[in-house]
Amino acid sequence: MGEMDLLSGMVYCADCGKRHYFCRCGSWNGSQYTYTCGTYHGHKEDCTPHTVKVMALHEIVLAEVQRVTQEAREHTEEFLQRAMDKHSSQLKKELSAKTKELDRAQKRLADLEKLFRAAFEQLALANLSETQFKALTGGYEEEKQELTIRSEMLEQEINTEKERMLNADRFLKVVQRYTEIQELTPEIVREFIEKIVVYERSEPWKKKNYTQQIDVYFNFVGQV
């Protein structure tokens, strides 16, 4: 529509991990704009909406930026220690989950290789026709390609996570450039925000009187 929201590309679903879609909801009224889980947007059976109002999300992110920058300025040592402890814990958790997923993918790839070999043997022994062989192995090949791509992505992500160290000094230098933050701007979002993770509402389909967890991750220090 010729205009990108400040947080576009930074909002993720807590359950499936996909980026959220910016939705105008058939309205030109900004108060009605929402972010919705990308998986749900395309395949409603695979996830739930995780819907959050855009204006509310802006307010939450601004409040978090104000809180964290104030704490970093006024209680620097305590802030650094807390950021260090939490960042280390988050990194270990993320690495553990991705390593387990990679192990499962690699084991399944090994199983598929065995299935391919068995199918070839049956074809060579004339226990399978060419048509039966193609029908049997077609699904194996598709799954193998998907797993290979996912395994490569996981390996890259794991290597990136291992290299990503807490760099609080760089974060503090960014904080020092801003004396008082009163509103979100593209520059502030780019300087401070790594990603925003949206959880499902306590009651997904209610429009009022629900709770919803939003986690804001900062560049260089993660969630603090």
PyMOL commands that set and color helices and strands:
alter all, ss='L'
color gray80, all
select helices_A, chain A and resi 30-32+38-42+54-74+76-124+130-163+168-176+186-192
alter helices_A, ss='H'
color red, helices_A
select strands_A, chain A and resi 11-13+20-23+34-37+52-53+193-198+214-218
alter strands_A, ss='S'
color yellow, strands_A
deselect
rebuild
show_as cartoon
